[in-house]
Structures are given as structure tokens and as C-alpha cells.
């Protein structure tokens, strides 16, 4: 089931987890990164739907939500808030990758009563973008996508995984992709991130060239009580490259929050 949801003047898409939504279960909300879509989380959706209510958000202009994207991280965050309100999702764990991590942090600070916990994946308090990426998106969209994906995976990633990543990103229009990376370039929460009060897990791959490990360490050092997990042999797309380790780490974090709250 894939509902299109209009909120705050934007139209996005939500992919539900497999199976029926069940009362009493924790809710996990997955937010993809720049130029991505719901397939970024297909290995998590399959895994976590057995025990959790899963909501895979496709941001405006991405995936099943064709049309315009946003120019700022804050705008995407507002759409997420509106969509979760419409779906009546209460106290979810927000799991954001890269730009989706920026959206997650913005939501946590703007709407502190919304999340129960945060999982920040391959992201940072500031997301510097290589000028070459923005230039290539304008000049040669296909080459830009290939460049982004080449930087997104560890060097020894299977060729089919890299090709699949390229094919999925090419489904995003050049205008939306440029808007995403421009929004990332403008995002800066270096001074505010320490105000996050929620239980937080920070995850990254040790071979991430787009958001290096030092970005994740900065978050973990400044978010009180947070935990950092660096996964070996993974690049920027850690949830696809090392899904078993990633999923076990997230599940253990959610369980630990529940034990503290019990």
C-alpha cells in the first residue's frame, strides 16, 4: 500500500511495511537521502516488518511522489511531520540516511515531542557537497549520478549493487537531484545539534567518502548519551552494504530504549 500524502504544500509518498499495521508495536520511520527513494531501505523494510510498524517515506519529488522536490532540508522535514500526523504515527523511531539524517535532526529540534528515538545514518551536523557534484548535475546528469554512486559505496561492492544504485538514482529528475544536494550544502546544525535530547544511535561505514567517520563522531560527541557504531567494510550506503550488521545494531538500540522506558 503506497499512499500519496499532501502536507505543507508538498506531495510525497509513503510505503508501508509488509503485513498489517498493529497496535502496540513500535513504529519505525525511514527517511532516504539525496536523490534516493524507498528502495534505499528495502532490506530494512523486509527485516523489520516482522516485529515493527514500518513507514518508508519517499520525499516529495522522489520515488512514487513525482513532481517538485524541496530546496531546503527544513521543507522536507515539514512534509514528514504532516504525513506522520495524517497517518497518526505517534512516538516513532526516526531513521534518516544522509540528507534524511539532516531531516531527522531538524524534526527532533523543531518538534521535540515527535520522536521516541533517532538513528542517524551516514550523516553529519553539516553536509559539505563536493562542488564537482553540483557542477556535473547541471552539465551531465548521467555522469553526475554515476559519480555520486561511485562515491557512495565501498570499493569492493558488487558491481550489480552499484549498477542498481545508479538505476534508482536516475529515476530522480536532475532538478530534484540538484535541489537535494543544494539543500545539503546549505544545511548547518553544528551549533544546534547538542540540543538534541532524544536517545540517539549514530551509524556510519568506515569507508564512507561522502560523509566521513569524523562527521558521525562529531554527532556522537555532542548528542548527550548517544552511541556511535562504525561498521567495517561499508561505505555511505551502509544499510545496503552490510544489512545484517546494520539491522542488528538498530534492533538492539530500539530494544535498549524500550528497556529504559519500561
Secondary structure, 3 states (H helix, E strand, C coil): CEEEEEECCEEEEEEECCCCCCCCCCEEEEECCCCCCHHHHHHHHHHHCCCCEEEEEECCCCCCCCCCCCCCHHHHHHHHHHHHHHHCCCCCEEEEECHHHHHHHHHHHHCCCCCCEEEEECCCCECCCCHHHHHHHHHCHHHHHHHHHHHHCCCCCCHHHHHHHHHHHCCCCHHHHHHHHHHHHHCECCCCHHHCCCEEEEEEECCCCCCCHHHHHHHHHHCCCCEEEEECCCCCCHHHHCHHHHHHHHHHHHHHHHHHHC
